[in-house]
Amino acid sequence: MDHDAMDLTEARYELVISVDARRSGEYDDVDKQRMRERIYRVLEAAFTHAKVARDAVHMEDRGDGVLLSVAGRIAVTRLLGLWMVEVHENLRDENRGLRVPLGLRVGMHVGPVRHDGRGISGRAVDLACRLADSPLARRLLDAERADLVLVTSQSLYEDVVSSGGKFIEPAHYSSARLELKEGEVTAWFHLPGRPAPEIPAAAPPAPDADRADDARDVNDARGGDDVRDVDAPHGAHGEDRADGSGARYTVHGDMSQHSDNVYQQPVHIGRITGDAGRRKG
Protein backbone atom coordinates (compact mmCIF):
# COMPACT_ATOMS: atom_id res chain seq x y z
CA MET A 1 0.00 0.00 0.00
CA ASP A 2 1.42 3.39 -0.95
CA HIS A 3 1.76 6.34 1.42
CA ASP A 4 -1.27 8.22 0.04
CA ALA A 5 -3.50 5.18 0.43
CA MET A 6 -2.35 4.78 4.02
CA ASP A 7 -3.19 8.43 4.70
CA LEU A 8 -6.79 7.79 3.62
CA THR A 9 -7.24 4.77 5.87
CA GLU A 10 -5.24 5.72 8.95
CA ALA A 11 -6.46 8.38 11.34
CA ARG A 12 -4.10 10.76 13.14
CA TYR A 13 -4.79 11.73 16.73
CA GLU A 14 -4.92 15.53 16.54
CA LEU A 15 -6.36 18.60 18.21
CA VAL A 16 -9.31 19.92 16.17
CA ILE A 17 -10.15 23.62 16.44
CA SER A 18 -13.31 25.11 14.97
CA VAL A 19 -13.44 28.93 14.80
CA ASP A 20 -16.71 30.72 13.91
CA ALA A 21 -17.46 34.43 13.65
CA ARG A 22 -20.36 35.96 15.53
CA ARG A 23 -23.34 37.00 13.37
CA SER A 24 -21.44 36.68 10.12
CA GLY A 25 -24.69 36.99 8.17
CA GLU A 26 -24.99 40.64 9.21
CA TYR A 27 -21.86 41.67 7.30
CA ASP A 28 -22.17 42.99 3.75
CA ASP A 29 -19.83 41.67 1.06
CA VAL A 30 -17.11 44.27 1.66
CA ASP A 31 -17.18 44.00 5.45
CA LYS A 32 -17.29 40.19 5.29
CA GLN A 33 -14.02 40.15 3.37
CA ARG A 34 -12.46 42.41 6.02
CA MET A 35 -13.86 40.18 8.75
CA ARG A 36 -12.23 37.14 7.16
CA GLU A 37 -8.90 38.93 6.86
CA ARG A 38 -9.06 39.83 10.56
CA ILE A 39 -9.76 36.22 11.55
CA TYR A 40 -6.74 34.96 9.64
CA ARG A 41 -4.49 37.71 11.04
CA VAL A 42 -5.59 36.83 14.58
CA LEU A 43 -5.04 33.09 14.18
CA GLU A 44 -1.83 33.16 12.17
CA ALA A 45 -0.15 35.71 14.46
CA ALA A 46 -1.10 33.55 17.44
CA PHE A 47 0.54 30.50 15.87
CA THR A 48 3.69 32.53 15.23
CA HIS A 49 3.90 33.90 18.77
CA ALA A 50 3.11 30.50 20.30
CA LYS A 51 5.92 29.00 18.16
CA VAL A 52 3.67 26.45 16.50
CA ALA A 53 5.29 25.40 13.22
CA ARG A 54 3.10 26.06 10.20
CA ASP A 55 3.68 22.58 8.81
CA ALA A 56 2.05 21.23 11.98
CA VAL A 57 -1.22 23.05 11.24
CA HIS A 58 -3.89 22.04 8.73
CA MET A 59 -6.24 24.93 7.91
CA GLU A 60 -9.53 25.02 5.96
CA ASP A 61 -11.61 28.05 5.11
CA ARG A 62 -15.29 27.93 6.09
CA GLY A 63 -16.48 31.26 4.75
CA ASP A 64 -17.44 32.63 8.16
CA GLY A 65 -14.66 30.91 10.06
CA VAL A 66 -11.77 28.48 9.95
CA LEU A 67 -11.41 24.77 10.66
CA LEU A 68 -7.99 23.63 11.90
CA SER A 69 -6.24 20.54 13.11
CA VAL A 70 -2.88 20.53 14.87
CA ALA A 71 -0.45 17.62 14.67
CA GLY A 72 -0.02 15.47 17.75
CA ARG A 73 3.64 16.43 18.09
CA ILE A 74 2.53 19.88 19.33
CA ALA A 75 1.61 19.92 23.02
CA VAL A 76 -2.10 20.55 23.49
CA THR A 77 -1.25 22.66 26.55
CA ARG A 78 0.46 25.16 24.25
CA LEU A 79 -2.73 25.61 22.23
CA LEU A 80 -5.03 25.80 25.26
CA GLY A 81 -2.62 28.11 27.06
CA LEU A 82 -0.28 30.44 25.18
CA TRP A 83 -2.04 30.17 21.80
CA MET A 84 -5.44 31.06 23.29
CA VAL A 85 -3.90 34.01 25.14
CA GLU A 86 -2.41 35.27 21.87
CA VAL A 87 -5.69 34.78 20.00
CA HIS A 88 -7.51 36.79 22.65
CA GLU A 89 -4.97 39.62 22.69
CA ASN A 90 -4.78 39.77 18.88
CA LEU A 91 -8.57 39.86 18.69
CA ARG A 92 -8.73 42.72 21.18
CA ASP A 93 -6.20 44.64 19.10
CA GLU A 94 -8.23 44.07 15.93
CA ASN A 95 -11.41 45.23 17.65
CA ARG A 96 -10.03 48.56 18.85
CA GLY A 97 -11.92 51.31 17.07
CA LEU A 98 -14.33 48.96 15.28
CA ARG A 99 -17.98 49.99 15.42
CA VAL A 100 -19.00 46.31 15.40
CA PRO A 101 -16.36 44.23 17.23
CA LEU A 102 -15.47 40.84 15.82
CA GLY A 103 -16.54 38.02 18.11
CA LEU A 104 -15.21 34.47 17.82
CA ARG A 105 -16.50 31.13 19.08
CA VAL A 106 -13.79 28.45 19.36
CA GLY A 107 -14.53 24.74 19.81
CA MET A 108 -11.76 22.26 20.70
CA HIS A 109 -11.59 18.48 20.89
CA VAL A 110 -8.84 15.88 20.51
CA GLY A 111 -9.54 12.72 18.56
CA PRO A 112 -8.84 10.65 15.43
CA VAL A 113 -8.76 12.79 12.27
CA ARG A 114 -8.52 11.58 8.67
CA HIS A 115 -6.90 13.74 5.98
CA ASP A 116 -7.53 13.60 2.26
CA GLY A 117 -7.18 15.93 -0.70
CA ARG A 118 -10.37 17.78 0.23
CA GLY A 119 -9.83 18.34 3.92
CA ILE A 120 -10.29 16.56 7.24
CA SER A 121 -13.08 14.34 8.54
CA GLY A 122 -14.14 12.30 11.54
CA ARG A 123 -16.32 12.47 14.61
CA ALA A 124 -13.67 14.58 16.35
CA VAL A 125 -14.20 17.19 13.63
CA ASP A 126 -17.99 16.98 14.03
CA LEU A 127 -17.81 17.50 17.78
CA ALA A 128 -15.43 20.47 17.67
CA CYS A 129 -17.72 22.18 15.14
CA ARG A 130 -20.85 21.52 17.18
CA LEU A 131 -19.23 22.89 20.33
CA ALA A 132 -18.28 26.15 18.61
CA ASP A 133 -21.72 26.51 17.03
CA SER A 134 -23.75 25.57 20.11
CA PRO A 135 -26.56 27.92 21.18
CA LEU A 136 -24.93 28.33 24.59
CA ALA A 137 -21.63 29.48 23.07
CA ARG A 138 -23.54 32.04 21.03
CA ARG A 139 -25.51 33.20 24.05
CA LEU A 140 -22.48 33.57 26.33
CA LEU A 141 -20.60 35.60 23.73
CA ASP A 142 -23.48 38.08 23.53
CA ALA A 143 -24.62 38.10 27.16
CA GLU A 144 -21.10 38.67 28.49
CA ARG A 145 -20.20 41.22 25.76
CA ALA A 146 -17.09 39.15 25.17
CA ASP A 147 -14.68 39.02 22.24
CA LEU A 148 -14.07 35.29 22.54
CA VAL A 149 -15.60 32.14 23.98
CA LEU A 150 -13.77 28.81 24.14
CA VAL A 151 -15.70 25.53 24.37
CA THR A 152 -13.84 22.28 25.06
CA SER A 153 -15.06 18.71 25.15
CA GLN A 154 -15.33 16.81 28.42
CA SER A 155 -12.36 14.58 27.56
CA LEU A 156 -10.15 17.55 26.68
CA TYR A 157 -11.07 19.25 29.94
CA GLU A 158 -10.41 16.13 32.01
CA ASP A 159 -7.16 15.16 30.26
CA VAL A 160 -5.57 18.59 29.89
CA VAL A 161 -7.44 21.59 31.31
CA SER A 162 -8.15 20.13 34.75
CA SER A 163 -4.43 19.70 35.42
CA GLY A 164 -3.80 23.38 34.79
CA GLY A 165 -0.54 24.71 33.40
CA LYS A 166 0.89 27.94 32.00
CA PHE A 167 -2.05 30.22 31.08
CA ILE A 168 -4.52 27.38 31.75
CA GLU A 169 -6.89 28.03 34.65
CA PRO A 170 -9.40 25.19 35.15
CA ALA A 171 -11.29 27.20 37.80
CA HIS A 172 -12.26 29.67 35.06
CA TYR A 173 -14.27 27.05 33.14
CA SER A 174 -17.95 26.17 33.63
CA SER A 175 -19.70 23.03 32.40
CA ALA A 176 -23.06 22.47 30.76
CA ARG A 177 -24.82 19.57 29.09
CA LEU A 178 -25.37 19.73 25.33
CA GLU A 179 -27.81 17.38 23.65
CA LEU A 180 -26.39 16.25 20.30
CA LYS A 181 -27.86 13.88 17.74
CA GLU A 182 -25.73 11.07 19.16
CA GLY A 183 -26.77 11.83 22.75
CA GLU A 184 -25.86 14.19 25.56
CA VAL A 185 -22.31 15.41 26.11
CA THR A 186 -20.70 17.65 28.69
CA ALA A 187 -18.92 20.75 27.38
CA TRP A 188 -16.76 23.27 29.22
CA PHE A 189 -17.04 27.01 28.56
CA HIS A 190 -14.36 29.62 29.12
CA LEU A 191 -14.19 33.38 28.51
CA PRO A 192 -10.46 34.26 28.36
CA GLY A 193 -9.43 36.86 30.89
CA ARG A 194 -12.59 36.42 32.97
CA PRO A 195 -13.85 34.27 35.85
CA ALA A 196 -15.84 31.14 35.13
CA PRO A 197 -18.99 32.13 33.24
CA GLU A 198 -22.38 31.67 34.83
CA ILE A 199 -24.33 29.09 32.83
CA PRO A 200 -27.92 30.28 32.29
CA ALA A 201 -30.81 27.92 32.94
CA ALA A 202 -31.97 27.98 29.33
CA ALA A 203 -31.07 29.49 25.98
CA PRO A 204 -33.61 30.98 23.55
CA PRO A 205 -33.58 30.05 19.85
CA ALA A 206 -31.32 32.06 17.58
CA PRO A 207 -33.18 34.56 15.36
CA ASP A 208 -34.47 33.00 12.15
CA ALA A 209 -32.63 35.53 9.98
CA ASP A 210 -29.32 34.81 11.73
CA ARG A 211 -29.75 31.04 11.26
CA ALA A 212 -30.62 31.42 7.61
CA ASP A 213 -27.69 33.74 6.94
CA ASP A 214 -25.27 31.43 8.75
CA ALA A 215 -26.58 28.47 6.75
CA ARG A 216 -26.07 30.34 3.48
CA ASP A 217 -22.57 31.43 4.53
CA VAL A 218 -21.44 27.86 5.28
CA ASN A 219 -23.10 26.53 2.15
CA ASP A 220 -21.43 29.18 0.01
CA ALA A 221 -18.09 28.13 1.45
CA ARG A 222 -18.84 24.55 0.45
CA GLY A 223 -19.70 25.62 -3.08
CA GLY A 224 -23.08 23.86 -3.13
CA ASP A 225 -26.79 24.58 -3.02
CA ASP A 226 -27.91 21.96 -0.52
CA VAL A 227 -27.90 23.22 3.08
CA ARG A 228 -29.44 20.17 4.73
CA ASP A 229 -26.22 19.25 6.53
CA VAL A 230 -25.41 22.72 7.85
CA ASP A 231 -24.84 22.57 11.59
CA ALA A 232 -26.83 25.71 12.42
CA PRO A 233 -28.77 25.82 15.71
CA HIS A 234 -32.54 25.53 15.39
CA GLY A 235 -33.21 26.26 19.03
CA ALA A 236 -32.35 25.19 22.52
CA HIS A 237 -33.95 24.28 25.77
CA GLY A 238 -32.52 23.89 29.23
CA GLU A 239 -33.39 22.54 32.63
CA ASP A 240 -31.82 22.58 36.08
CA ARG A 241 -30.10 19.29 36.76
CA ALA A 242 -29.90 17.60 40.14
CA ASP A 243 -26.31 16.49 39.45
CA GLY A 244 -25.16 20.11 39.41
CA SER A 245 -23.95 19.99 35.82
CA GLY A 246 -26.14 22.93 34.83
CA ALA A 247 -28.68 23.31 32.07
CA ARG A 248 -29.08 20.99 29.12
CA TYR A 249 -28.94 22.51 25.65
CA THR A 250 -30.06 20.94 22.42
CA VAL A 251 -27.78 21.29 19.41
CA HIS A 252 -29.60 20.48 16.17
CA GLY A 253 -28.13 19.64 12.79
CA ASP A 254 -25.29 17.40 11.78
CA MET A 255 -22.05 17.54 9.82
CA SER A 256 -22.47 14.03 8.39
CA GLN A 257 -24.79 11.08 8.08
CA HIS A 258 -24.04 7.91 10.01
CA SER A 259 -25.75 4.89 11.51
CA ASP A 260 -24.40 2.70 14.32
CA ASN A 261 -21.16 4.70 14.19
CA VAL A 262 -20.67 3.88 10.48
CA TYR A 263 -20.57 6.97 8.29
CA GLN A 264 -22.74 6.87 5.17
CA GLN A 265 -21.02 9.83 3.48
CA PRO A 266 -17.74 11.66 3.98
CA VAL A 267 -17.55 14.50 6.45
CA HIS A 268 -16.28 17.64 4.73
CA ILE A 269 -16.53 21.20 5.94
CA GLY A 270 -15.51 24.13 3.79
CA ARG A 271 -12.72 24.39 1.26
CA ILE A 272 -8.98 24.23 1.63
CA THR A 273 -7.33 27.58 1.05
CA GLY A 274 -4.01 28.10 -0.64
CA ASP A 275 -1.56 25.36 0.21
CA ALA A 276 -3.44 24.41 3.38
CA GLY A 277 -4.19 20.99 1.97
CA ARG A 278 -0.48 20.21 2.04
CA ARG A 279 -0.06 21.31 5.67
CA LYS A 280 -0.15 18.02 7.42
CA GLY A 281 1.63 17.21 10.60
C-alpha positions as CSV (number, residue, x, y, z in Angstrom):
1,M,0.0,0.0,0.0
2,D,1.4,3.4,-0.9
3,H,1.8,6.3,1.4
4,D,-1.3,8.2,0.0
5,A,-3.5,5.2,0.4
6,M,-2.4,4.8,4.0
7,D,-3.2,8.4,4.7
8,L,-6.8,7.8,3.6
9,T,-7.2,4.8,5.9
10,E,-5.2,5.7,8.9
11,A,-6.5,8.4,11.3
12,R,-4.1,10.8,13.1
13,Y,-4.8,11.7,16.7
14,E,-4.9,15.5,16.5
15,L,-6.4,18.6,18.2
16,V,-9.3,19.9,16.2
17,I,-10.2,23.6,16.4
18,S,-13.3,25.1,15.0
19,V,-13.4,28.9,14.8
20,D,-16.7,30.7,13.9
21,A,-17.5,34.4,13.6
22,R,-20.4,36.0,15.5
23,R,-23.3,37.0,13.4
24,S,-21.4,36.7,10.1
25,G,-24.7,37.0,8.2
26,E,-25.0,40.6,9.2
27,Y,-21.9,41.7,7.3
28,D,-22.2,43.0,3.8
29,D,-19.8,41.7,1.1
30,V,-17.1,44.3,1.7
31,D,-17.2,44.0,5.5
32,K,-17.3,40.2,5.3
33,Q,-14.0,40.2,3.4
34,R,-12.5,42.4,6.0
35,M,-13.9,40.2,8.7
36,R,-12.2,37.1,7.2
37,E,-8.9,38.9,6.9
38,R,-9.1,39.8,10.6
39,I,-9.8,36.2,11.5
40,Y,-6.7,35.0,9.6
41,R,-4.5,37.7,11.0
42,V,-5.6,36.8,14.6
43,L,-5.0,33.1,14.2
44,E,-1.8,33.2,12.2
45,A,-0.1,35.7,14.5
46,A,-1.1,33.6,17.4
47,F,0.5,30.5,15.9
48,T,3.7,32.5,15.2
49,H,3.9,33.9,18.8
50,A,3.1,30.5,20.3
51,K,5.9,29.0,18.2
52,V,3.7,26.5,16.5
53,A,5.3,25.4,13.2
54,R,3.1,26.1,10.2
55,D,3.7,22.6,8.8
56,A,2.0,21.2,12.0
57,V,-1.2,23.0,11.2
58,H,-3.9,22.0,8.7
59,M,-6.2,24.9,7.9
60,E,-9.5,25.0,6.0
61,D,-11.6,28.0,5.1
62,R,-15.3,27.9,6.1
63,G,-16.5,31.3,4.8
64,D,-17.4,32.6,8.2
65,G,-14.7,30.9,10.1
66,V,-11.8,28.5,9.9
67,L,-11.4,24.8,10.7
68,L,-8.0,23.6,11.9
69,S,-6.2,20.5,13.1
70,V,-2.9,20.5,14.9
71,A,-0.4,17.6,14.7
72,G,0.0,15.5,17.8
73,R,3.6,16.4,18.1
74,I,2.5,19.9,19.3
75,A,1.6,19.9,23.0
76,V,-2.1,20.5,23.5
77,T,-1.2,22.7,26.5
78,R,0.5,25.2,24.3
79,L,-2.7,25.6,22.2
80,L,-5.0,25.8,25.3
81,G,-2.6,28.1,27.1
82,L,-0.3,30.4,25.2
83,W,-2.0,30.2,21.8
84,M,-5.4,31.1,23.3
85,V,-3.9,34.0,25.1
86,E,-2.4,35.3,21.9
87,V,-5.7,34.8,20.0
88,H,-7.5,36.8,22.7
89,E,-5.0,39.6,22.7
90,N,-4.8,39.8,18.9
91,L,-8.6,39.9,18.7
92,R,-8.7,42.7,21.2
93,D,-6.2,44.6,19.1
94,E,-8.2,44.1,15.9
95,N,-11.4,45.2,17.6
96,R,-10.0,48.6,18.9
97,G,-11.9,51.3,17.1
98,L,-14.3,49.0,15.3
99,R,-18.0,50.0,15.4
100,V,-19.0,46.3,15.4
101,P,-16.4,44.2,17.2
102,L,-15.5,40.8,15.8
103,G,-16.5,38.0,18.1
104,L,-15.2,34.5,17.8
105,R,-16.5,31.1,19.1
106,V,-13.8,28.5,19.4
107,G,-14.5,24.7,19.8
108,M,-11.8,22.3,20.7
109,H,-11.6,18.5,20.9
110,V,-8.8,15.9,20.5
111,G,-9.5,12.7,18.6
112,P,-8.8,10.6,15.4
113,V,-8.8,12.8,12.3
114,R,-8.5,11.6,8.7
115,H,-6.9,13.7,6.0
116,D,-7.5,13.6,2.3
117,G,-7.2,15.9,-0.7
118,R,-10.4,17.8,0.2
119,G,-9.8,18.3,3.9
120,I,-10.3,16.6,7.2
121,S,-13.1,14.3,8.5
122,G,-14.1,12.3,11.5
123,R,-16.3,12.5,14.6
124,A,-13.7,14.6,16.3
125,V,-14.2,17.2,13.6
126,D,-18.0,17.0,14.0
127,L,-17.8,17.5,17.8
128,A,-15.4,20.5,17.7
129,C,-17.7,22.2,15.1
130,R,-20.8,21.5,17.2
131,L,-19.2,22.9,20.3
132,A,-18.3,26.2,18.6
133,D,-21.7,26.5,17.0
134,S,-23.7,25.6,20.1
135,P,-26.6,27.9,21.2
136,L,-24.9,28.3,24.6
137,A,-21.6,29.5,23.1
138,R,-23.5,32.0,21.0
139,R,-25.5,33.2,24.0
140,L,-22.5,33.6,26.3
141,L,-20.6,35.6,23.7
142,D,-23.5,38.1,23.5
143,A,-24.6,38.1,27.2
144,E,-21.1,38.7,28.5
145,R,-20.2,41.2,25.8
146,A,-17.1,39.2,25.2
147,D,-14.7,39.0,22.2
148,L,-14.1,35.3,22.5
149,V,-15.6,32.1,24.0
150,L,-13.8,28.8,24.1
151,V,-15.7,25.5,24.4
152,T,-13.8,22.3,25.1
153,S,-15.1,18.7,25.1
154,Q,-15.3,16.8,28.4
155,S,-12.4,14.6,27.6
156,L,-10.1,17.5,26.7
157,Y,-11.1,19.3,29.9
158,E,-10.4,16.1,32.0
159,D,-7.2,15.2,30.3
160,V,-5.6,18.6,29.9
161,V,-7.4,21.6,31.3
162,S,-8.1,20.1,34.8
163,S,-4.4,19.7,35.4
164,G,-3.8,23.4,34.8
165,G,-0.5,24.7,33.4
166,K,0.9,27.9,32.0
167,F,-2.0,30.2,31.1
168,I,-4.5,27.4,31.8
169,E,-6.9,28.0,34.7
170,P,-9.4,25.2,35.2
171,A,-11.3,27.2,37.8
172,H,-12.3,29.7,35.1
173,Y,-14.3,27.1,33.1
174,S,-18.0,26.2,33.6
175,S,-19.7,23.0,32.4
176,A,-23.1,22.5,30.8
177,R,-24.8,19.6,29.1
178,L,-25.4,19.7,25.3
179,E,-27.8,17.4,23.6
180,L,-26.4,16.2,20.3
181,K,-27.9,13.9,17.7
182,E,-25.7,11.1,19.2
183,G,-26.8,11.8,22.8
184,E,-25.9,14.2,25.6
185,V,-22.3,15.4,26.1
186,T,-20.7,17.7,28.7
187,A,-18.9,20.8,27.4
188,W,-16.8,23.3,29.2
189,F,-17.0,27.0,28.6
190,H,-14.4,29.6,29.1
191,L,-14.2,33.4,28.5
192,P,-10.5,34.3,28.4
193,G,-9.4,36.9,30.9
194,R,-12.6,36.4,33.0
195,P,-13.9,34.3,35.9
196,A,-15.8,31.1,35.1
197,P,-19.0,32.1,33.2
198,E,-22.4,31.7,34.8
199,I,-24.3,29.1,32.8
200,P,-27.9,30.3,32.3
201,A,-30.8,27.9,32.9
202,A,-32.0,28.0,29.3
203,A,-31.1,29.5,26.0
204,P,-33.6,31.0,23.5
205,P,-33.6,30.1,19.8
206,A,-31.3,32.1,17.6
207,P,-33.2,34.6,15.4
208,D,-34.5,33.0,12.1
209,A,-32.6,35.5,10.0
210,D,-29.3,34.8,11.7
211,R,-29.8,31.0,11.3
212,A,-30.6,31.4,7.6
213,D,-27.7,33.7,6.9
214,D,-25.3,31.4,8.7
215,A,-26.6,28.5,6.7
216,R,-26.1,30.3,3.5
217,D,-22.6,31.4,4.5
218,V,-21.4,27.9,5.3
219,N,-23.1,26.5,2.2
220,D,-21.4,29.2,0.0
221,A,-18.1,28.1,1.5
222,R,-18.8,24.5,0.5
223,G,-19.7,25.6,-3.1
224,G,-23.1,23.9,-3.1
225,D,-26.8,24.6,-3.0
226,D,-27.9,22.0,-0.5
227,V,-27.9,23.2,3.1
228,R,-29.4,20.2,4.7
229,D,-26.2,19.3,6.5
230,V,-25.4,22.7,7.9
231,D,-24.8,22.6,11.6
232,A,-26.8,25.7,12.4
233,P,-28.8,25.8,15.7
234,H,-32.5,25.5,15.4
235,G,-33.2,26.3,19.0
236,A,-32.3,25.2,22.5
237,H,-34.0,24.3,25.8
238,G,-32.5,23.9,29.2
239,E,-33.4,22.5,32.6
240,D,-31.8,22.6,36.1
241,R,-30.1,19.3,36.8
242,A,-29.9,17.6,40.1
243,D,-26.3,16.5,39.5
244,G,-25.2,20.1,39.4
245,S,-23.9,20.0,35.8
246,G,-26.1,22.9,34.8
247,A,-28.7,23.3,32.1
248,R,-29.1,21.0,29.1
249,Y,-28.9,22.5,25.6
250,T,-30.1,20.9,22.4
251,V,-27.8,21.3,19.4
252,H,-29.6,20.5,16.2
253,G,-28.1,19.6,12.8
254,D,-25.3,17.4,11.8
255,M,-22.0,17.5,9.8
256,S,-22.5,14.0,8.4
257,Q,-24.8,11.1,8.1
258,H,-24.0,7.9,10.0
259,S,-25.8,4.9,11.5
260,D,-24.4,2.7,14.3
261,N,-21.2,4.7,14.2
262,V,-20.7,3.9,10.5
263,Y,-20.6,7.0,8.3
264,Q,-22.7,6.9,5.2
265,Q,-21.0,9.8,3.5
266,P,-17.7,11.7,4.0
267,V,-17.6,14.5,6.4
268,H,-16.3,17.6,4.7
269,I,-16.5,21.2,5.9
270,G,-15.5,24.1,3.8
271,R,-12.7,24.4,1.3
272,I,-9.0,24.2,1.6
273,T,-7.3,27.6,1.1
274,G,-4.0,28.1,-0.6
275,D,-1.6,25.4,0.2
276,A,-3.4,24.4,3.4
277,G,-4.2,21.0,2.0
278,R,-0.5,20.2,2.0
279,R,-0.1,21.3,5.7
280,K,-0.2,18.0,7.4
281,G,1.6,17.2,10.6
